[in-house]
Amino acid sequence: MEGLAQALGRTIREKRKEKGYSQEAFALAVGIDRSYMGRIERGEVNITVAKLYTMARILGYTPADLLTGLEANDRFEDETD
């Protein structure tokens, strides 16, 4: 079962690639390290709402656009443990 962080990371990666950003260029635009960007895209970390807004703005989306459809996936694992 996929966790919420993994689903969001996958969506961010897809949108980044659609817009033609390399991982390094996108990380630079967001103001984070490329390795941290990789961890976000793999769902290894949870991002702040502020980072979600920044990423969405740079990609030309709203935060809601990046979150839409996540709830339609299979049930998410409880990531609070």
N, C-alpha and C positions, 0 to 999 in steps of 0.2 A: 504494500500500500504506500502511496506517495504522500509525503508530508506537505504542508502548506508552503514551507520555505522552498522545497524542491519545485513545486508547481510554479510559484512566483518566479524563481530563478530561471526556470525553463522559458517562461513567457518573456522575461526581460531579455534573455539570450536571443530568442526568435525575433523580437522587435528590433533589437540592436542590429542583427544581421540584415533584416529587411531594409533598414535605413543605411546600410553600408558602412557601419562603424566597425573597426577592428576592436577587439577587447581592450587593447592598450589605449587607443584614441578615445574610446568611450569613458574608460576609467579616468583618464586625464581631464576630460570635459566635466565629469562628475566631481572630481577633486579627491579621488581615492587611488590607492595603489592597484596596479593591474592584478597582482596576486589576490588581493581582497575582492576584486571584481569577479575573479574566477570562483572564489569561495561562495559569493552571492549566487552566481549562476548555477553552481552545483547544489545549492540549498544547504550549505554547511553552516551558514550564519543567518540570523534574522536581521533585516535592515530596519532602520528607523523610518518613521513616517516622513521626516524631512528628506531623507535620501530617496524615498519612493517618489516624492514630489519632484525632486531635482532630476531624477532619471526620466520620469514621465515628460517633464517640460523639455528636456534636451531631445527626447525622441519624438516630440510633437504629439504627445498623448496626454490624457488626464490620468491621474492615479487610478480612477475608477476603470478606465480602459484596460489598465494592466491587471486589475483585480477581477474584471468581468470574466465569468466562465470558470473561475477557480472553484467556486462552490458547486459547479456542475460536475466536477470530477468525482471519482469515487470518494468515499469518506476518508478524511485525512487522519493520519496518525496523531495521537495526542502528543504534542511537542513540549509539554510542560514538565515532563519527567526529567 
